[in-house]
Amino acid sequence: QKEVEQNSGPLSVPEGAIASLNCTYSDRGSQSFFWYRQYSGKSPELIMFIYSNGDKEDGRFTAQLNKASQYVSLLIRDSQPSDSATYLCAAAAGNKLTFGGGTRVLVKP
Amino acid sequence: DTGVSQDPRHKITKRGQNVTFRCDPISEHNRLYWYRQTLGQGPEFLTYFQNEAQLEKSRLLSDRFSAERPKGSFSTLEIQRTEQGDSAMYLCASSPTNGELFFGEGSRLTVL
């Protein structure tokens, strides 16, 4: 079992709709969780992070964390074609940040 | 440009040769990470430095891999006796805090 699991996709979303991405993690010692976006051929860039159970909103993005269920999600509202990318979930335990395999999102005009 | 820089961006080598990659982090970041990424996969943790101290190293990392960060500034990642399975993108990232990584453009290694 991988430490951080994501559905590889692709997740196809119409422009303007909500994209919902899910992530589960196995290490209960994980303290904080991160969502990175990676465009094809580029390096990952940080979108947002979450430490506490519940929701955290940043612009069109909302991260949700449920530590009891070891579950993290990312919602992208009003999806745009420029949101088409791979979204990487990552969990931090101690000094180590472990990434999932990523979910590819395709936003269709 | 004050971002993370990596050199070289591309390296093609023959099996058995040694290669070295360099990473210059954002100057005020004391944390530095090396990751490896293959096509369709997420970045795989290799090693972590805080200042000049290498505090964590992946158990998956064979003895052929070594990393240094002299004086807590730039870092090098050396792969000895390269194998075809080493072909990947090697990503360096620096961080002001745990988890907020700023990645460089990566060094792509192809082992023939």
Interface residues (C-beta under 8 A of the other chain):
Chain A: V4 Q6 S8 S32 F34 Y36 K42 S43 P44 E45 L46 F49 L88 A90 A92 G94 N95 K96 L97 T98 F99 G100 G101 G102
Chain B: R31 Y33 Y35 G40 Q41 G42 P43 E44 F45 Y48 Q50 L55 E56 L91 N98 G99 E100 L101 F102 F103 G104 E105 G106
